[in-house]
């Protein structure tokens, strides 16, 4: 059984892959982690992220407090590859709508 990937790693992993979401995360972290379970420490670290944090995976690991292995697993995870940050899903009349909170 594979170990669960933390939500914070998924947020960082997607921001590593998606430049648009990275810019939005850096501009307004609180809005972009909506729907993810982050600890107080992870929220504080998200507020401290900058463009320099994304130069290399090692820089991102240092900035987030995650290990390089955690980040690599998150970057390759389908959730990080396919779901943009700040997207919430709601069901209205059996039709699913996706909204981007930007």
Beta strands, then each sheet from edge to edge (+ up, - down):
strand 1: 87-92
strand 2: 95-100
sheet 1: 1+ 2-
end
